[in-house]
């Protein structure tokens, strides 16, 4: 844990490894300093996919910047949760400086780009040879099925998945305990078929309902397969870091400083991380006063007691929002194409290798079953209330339960392929965080 230069104070960063471990001395120093700095309300923000720590810190600083003026009388503290995640360098983040913007120079021959290669090496240590082989295939794009199958094998090796292994399903957020998980077919099915599915979805080719599509560019789909495989690994890792790392750390803080009110905030897979932190809280801990999810990249049924399409199953976080001494607020936007288009396709393909692009183009059934929290909010949780962003800012939010906030009025900028997924640094969203936690 360090205290980098940001615009708010006191500010700390908690740095977790892939297993949810944190330096014990640094964690203990943080726990000691929070009450010593007379912090009453502690806002804890977990990033989503970022290529390095500096990008995460910049996002924390930009999101936190308006908070002191919005709650001038509050005794605030701020924490950035850093964990080994990544983003592809072709995913723009609105308003960020060129140092963390997509790399479009110096490596035009490579679909990956040097920044993405570096990020892959950082988050998958010991896989340098595999990364170089993957990059070479994406550059050369051989016109043969054997090369695509080799590409699929290398991707599996990179993210360390095995058929039938633990947490194999990309969509495991919608599986109750005891329900068998299927192999992730997007990684273990026929690679050419999977790449074709992704290529069609990305291109938006064809007329809905006709079943006709332009010939897919399979290697475009291969790049998307790599992207989704890394997202799968980051999604799995986010749950581990949340439950084993952040949840325990919050519990230790609560034992040492019981008067500190904790407000968890997460973006993208960071939203999954802070949600799984609820599972890691020690019994009886009521320190978490609010949870705010920004463009959450996990199933919109994660908190559901029963799935509409499968009454045998519940969400993996069924009932966990009751561990919050306050509301769980989910901000979402229809302009998030990362979650509105490719996420449900990848989730569906993780459990079934049948063709789904035609269904995806026709209607909403696929998105309904496999949709993401950040695209349409919490689903199938009785008592969930819904607001537009304007309504949420002028109305007192509920004191408990799940709350959906349509943030499309501000979360609306961003280029392909992620759309507005990272367009979260807005004064209005900071206001939602404070409103959720009754911070003034």
Secondary structure, 3 states (H helix, E strand, C coil): CECCCCCCCCEEEEEECCCCCECHHHHHHHHHHHHHCCCCEEEEEECCCCCCHHHHHHHHHHHHCCHHHHCCCCCEEEEEEECCCCCCCCCCCCCCCHHHCCCCCCCCCCCCCHHHHHHHHHHCCCCHHHHHHHHHHHHHCCCCHHHHHHHHHHHHHHHCCCCCCCCCCCCHHHCCCCCCCCCCHHHHCCHHHHHHHHHHHHHCCCCCCCCCCCCCCHHHHHHHHHHHHHHHHHHHHHHHHHHHHHHHHHHHHHHHCCCCEEEEEEECHHHHHHHHHHHHCCCCCCCEEEEEEECCCCECCCCCCCECCECCCCCCCCCHHHHCCCEEEEEECCCCHHHHHHHHHHHHHHHCCCCCHHHHHHCCHHHHHHCEHHHHCCCCCCCCEEEEHHHHHHCCCCCCEEEEEECCCCCCCCCCCCCCCCCCCCHHHHHHHHHHCCCC
